[in-house]
Amino acid sequence: MRTLSKTTQVATPATVEKKWHLIDADGLVVGRVASIIANILRGKHKPSYTPFIDCGDNVVVINADKIRFTGNKAAKKVYYKHTGYAGGIKEITADKVLAGKFPERVLEKAVERMIPRGPLGRQQMRNLRIFKGATHAHEAQSPQPLDIASMNRKNKVGA
């Protein structure tokens, strides 16, 4: 008598197929884009998702300097860092980071905080490339454009 097998297929690093995605962040909301990027980096959009394997795709984000916040978050959201010295905590608001030299750090920190901490999370973060302008250095990988604005009606400019 044959019985039905209920085994789950587990992805291995050899069986994972990685793709390249291109996201234009112009006018999109930080948190909504970051959650979609985090899911792609982890591989949760694939049917072969395995939590302990890096089965996510590579993501290239352009126009990170034109990303936006909803409400009054740009002026009120504060990022903290510590110098390592006693009393050395520093703070900077989100709009100052966006107006500064490295505006892509806003999106990078948002995605980083949605990825699990540890060696696997660090490996998955290496698959994220963020550029502040419209050009990027990964044309050779021919990333496929991903329309984030159509995934959620609230992501559209003016919605």
N, C-alpha and C positions, 0 to 999 in steps of 0.2 A: 504494500500500500504506500503510495506516494503522499507525502505531506507537503503543505505549502510552506515555503521558506520565507521567513520574515527578517532577513538580514538587511542591515542598513549599509549602503555603500559609503565608505570613508575615503575622502580625497587624500592623496599623498602628494608630496612636492613634485613627484615625477608626472602625475596625471593632471596637475593644475595647468589650465590654459589661460594665460594673462593677456588681456587686451589693453589698448590705450584709448582713453577718453579725453576729449577736449571740452572744457566748460568756459563759457564767456560769462564772467561775473558782473558785467556792466549793468548797474541798476538793480541787482538782486539783493535780497535781504540776507544778512550774515548768517544767522542761526539756521534758516531754512536751507540755504546752500550747504552749510557745514554738515548738517545731518545727512543730506543726500551723499555728499562726498565721503563721509565716514562709513556709510553703508557700502559704498562701492569699494573703498579701500579694504574693508573687512571681508568682502565677498558675499555679503548677505543677500545680494540680488541674484545669486546663482543657485540653481537647484542642488549643486554639489557642495554647498557651504559646510565647512567643518570648522568648529570653533577654535581648535588648537593648531590649525594649519594656515599659513599665509596663502589664501586662495583668492584674494582680492585682485583688482585690476589696477593699472597705473592711471593716474589722473593728472592732467595738465590744466591749470587754471590761468586764464589771461584776464587782464583788466581788473586785477584785484584792488587797485586804487580807486575804482569807481563803485565799490560795493557800498551798501547803505544799511543804516539801522532804522528800525521803526520807532516812532514816538520820540522821546527825548533821550534815548540811550546814548547817542553819540556824545552828548555833553556830560551825562551822568555816569556812564560806565567807566570804571577805574581799573587799570591794570597795575599790579604791584610787583616789585622786584626787590631783592635784598642784595646789598653790596658785599655782605659777609662780615662787615664790621658792626660793632655794637651801635644800635640806633640807626642802622643804615637802610631802613626801608624807604623805598622811593615809589612814587605813584605818578601815573600819567593817564589822562583821559583818552577815550577812544578817538575823538576827533583830532587830537594832537598827534596820535600815532598815524592816522590816515593822512594827515598833512605833512608828516615827517618824511625821513629818508627811506624808511622801510614800511610802507603801508600794507604790504602783504602779510605782515606778522599778525594782523587782526584776524584774518581768515585762518592762518596757520594755527594760532592758539585756540580758536574755536573748534577746529577739527581735532586738534591734539587732545583736547579735553573730552572728546566724545569717543576716543579710541582707548581700549584698556591699557593700563600701565603695565610695563614689563618688557621682556625681550621681543615678544611677538608684536606688541603695539609699536615698538620702535622700528621694527622691520616693516610694518605696514605703513608707517609714516614716511619711510624712505621712498615709497611709491608715489608720493605726492610732490608735484612741482608747481610752485605758484610764481607768477610773473606779474609785475605791476602794470606793464604796458600791453599792447596788442600783439607783440611779437614774442615768440618763444623759440627755444633752441632744440625742439624735439620734432621738427618736420620730418626727419628721416624715419621716425616710428609711425608716421601717418596716423595720428590719433583721430578717432571718429568723433565729430561734434555731438554733444549731448545737450538737448534743449531743456534746461532746467526750468525755465519760465513756464513752459507748458505743463510741467508735472504738477504744479500747484497754482491755482488761480491767484493766490495771495502774493506769489513771487513776481507777478507782472507789475511793471512800472505804472503807477497811477491807480492801482487797485486798492 
